[in-house]
């Protein structure tokens, strides 16, 4: 019974984390959406600027999926060419690592739950404002608060398995440095991200398990590389029914993430 409750607590905490990311991302997109679109439209053919734009936008809206979906839609509308799109997508893949660092630095090194509650306290009255801008700021604050409350709950929901020899020996199999184990973790990370539709959530789960000592560096790295592959499903789905160039942009995203992840596995070995 205790094990079942722990599972539901972990799932509930993950749901809270996902909802926090959703609110934060949507609030930031609403608040700065028009500016983001203006930046993308005004982009030149300079590849470096395209990459930097992708990094900046993804860091601001906290979602590489949202950035890539926006890029695919712009390519489909003829507002961006394929070269520009690939540059922004490359930047989005770099920018999305900001979430992992945010979780790793704030989520584990500091007691963020108190700060999260303060953010929610400020957001509560702002949610009922008649001004759209105020409600958008409320969504950002509420999303930030729920994101870290979910992470904090996930940490506490993880059971103490230090005395459970069976579970430890099972997890130990995934901590091996063999290519088979690394590829298995890569596949698991991909599937989990496709299911939860968020590489940030998959990364948070991985970082939490690594922080608790459940997973070693190799297994954790492989899971995160897998989540990097799994996140491409969003752009692919967005490209269905679009122009050939838009489809190529989505496939460029897939090829870059898959190739990059596999090369990382090879060099890791």
Buried (B, 14 or more C-beta within 10 A) or exposed (E): EEEEEEEEBBEBBBBBBBBBBBBBBBBBBBBBBEEBBEBBEEBEEEEEBBBBBBBBBBBBBBBBBBBBBBBBBBBBEEBBBBEBBBBBBBBBBBBBBBBBEBBBEBBBEEEBBEBBEEBBEBBEEBEEEEEEEEBBBBBBBBBBBBBBBBBBBBBEBBBEBEEEEEEBEEBEEBBBEEEEBBBBBBBBBBBBBBEBBBBBBBBBBBBBBBBBEBBBEBBBBBBBBBBBBBBBBBBBEBBEEBBEBBBBBBBBBBEBBBEBBBEBBEEBE
